[in-house]
Amino acid sequence: VQLQASGGGLAQAGGSLRLSCAASGRTFSTYMMGWFRQAPGKEREFVATISRLGTSTYYAVSVTGRFTISRDNAKNTVYLQMINLKPEDTAVYYCAAGGQITTTRKTAPNDYDYWGQGTLVTVSS
């Protein structure tokens, strides 16, 4: 599966952005989907995951209550709605697909098989 992330940009602290990740192929619903991010000089970190049918989600503590992951299997797209953005949310955001994952609690990048190219989110104070 090929993934294309979009929707990044510049936002002020307290603002919002919505990221999208479009997947190619007809097997999108068979993949667990996740969002990760990587700030300059830091390792890639888990943000959120969503199950194949969208019935289960899991979030990093740092974004819980502010970010919402969702998916539309008919459109082969996963979303990340971000509100109340903080400067520490500044990073390149990546979507990822995992074919062998059976739980949303799999949060290590190595658990995921396919990655999008990333979209930059910059939050100014």
C-alpha positions in Angstrom: 0.0 0.0 0.0 1.2 3.5 -0.7 0.4 6.4 1.6 0.3 10.1 0.9 0.0 12.5 3.9 -1.2 16.0 3.6 -2.7 18.9 5.6 0.3 20.1 7.5 1.2 23.8 7.8 1.7 26.6 10.1 -0.7 27.1 13.1 -0.7 29.3 16.1 -0.7 27.9 19.6 -4.3 27.0 20.5 -5.1 26.6 16.8 -6.1 23.5 14.9 -5.1 21.5 11.8 -6.5 18.3 10.2 -4.1 15.9 8.6 -5.2 13.4 6.0 -3.5 10.3 4.7 -4.7 8.8 1.5 -3.9 5.1 0.7 -3.7 3.4 -2.6 -5.1 0.0 -3.3 -8.2 -1.9 -2.4 -7.0 -3.4 0.9 -7.0 -0.3 3.1 -9.5 -1.8 5.5 -7.1 -4.7 6.3 -4.5 -2.4 7.8 -4.2 -1.0 11.3 -3.3 2.7 10.8 -1.2 5.0 12.9 0.2 8.5 13.1 3.7 9.2 14.3 5.7 12.3 14.5 9.4 13.3 14.5 10.7 16.6 15.8 14.1 17.9 14.8 16.8 16.1 16.6 14.4 13.6 18.1 13.3 10.1 17.5 10.1 9.2 15.7 7.3 8.9 18.3 3.9 7.4 18.4 0.9 9.7 18.3 -2.3 7.6 17.6 -3.6 4.4 16.2 -6.9 3.2 14.9 -8.2 -0.3 14.3 -9.2 -1.7 10.9 -12.9 -0.8 11.3 -12.3 2.4 13.3 -13.9 1.0 16.4 -10.8 1.2 18.6 -8.3 4.0 19.0 -5.3 4.7 21.2 -3.4 7.9 21.9 -0.1 9.0 23.3 -0.5 10.7 26.6 0.8 14.0 25.2 -2.0 14.3 22.7 -4.9 12.7 24.5 -7.9 15.0 24.6 -6.5 17.2 21.9 -6.0 14.9 18.9 -8.6 12.6 17.3 -7.8 9.8 14.8 -10.4 8.6 12.4 -10.7 6.7 9.2 -13.0 6.4 6.2 -12.5 3.0 4.6 -14.7 3.9 1.7 -12.3 6.8 0.9 -9.1 4.9 1.8 -8.2 7.7 4.1 -7.1 8.2 7.7 -7.3 11.5 9.5 -5.8 13.2 12.4 -7.8 16.2 13.8 -5.6 18.3 16.0 -6.9 21.0 18.3 -5.4 23.2 21.0 -2.0 22.9 19.3 1.1 23.5 21.3 4.6 24.6 20.1 5.8 21.1 21.2 3.6 19.6 18.6 5.9 20.9 15.9 7.2 18.0 13.9 6.9 16.1 10.7 3.9 13.9 10.9 3.8 10.5 9.3 1.0 8.0 8.7 1.7 4.3 8.8 0.0 1.1 7.9 0.5 -2.2 9.7 -0.7 -5.5 8.2 0.2 -7.9 11.0 -0.9 -5.8 14.0 -3.8 -7.0 16.0 -4.1 -4.3 18.6 -4.1 -0.6 18.7 -1.5 -0.8 21.6 1.3 -1.5 19.1 3.1 1.8 19.1 6.6 1.1 18.0 7.5 2.3 14.5 9.0 -1.1 13.7 5.5 -2.6 14.1 4.4 -0.8 10.9 5.1 -1.9 7.4 4.3 1.1 5.2 4.9 4.8 5.7 3.8 8.0 4.0 6.3 10.7 3.1 5.4 13.0 6.1 3.8 16.4 6.4 5.3 19.2 8.4 3.3 20.8 11.2 4.7 24.0 12.7 3.1 25.6 15.8 4.1 29.1 16.7 3.8 30.5 20.2 
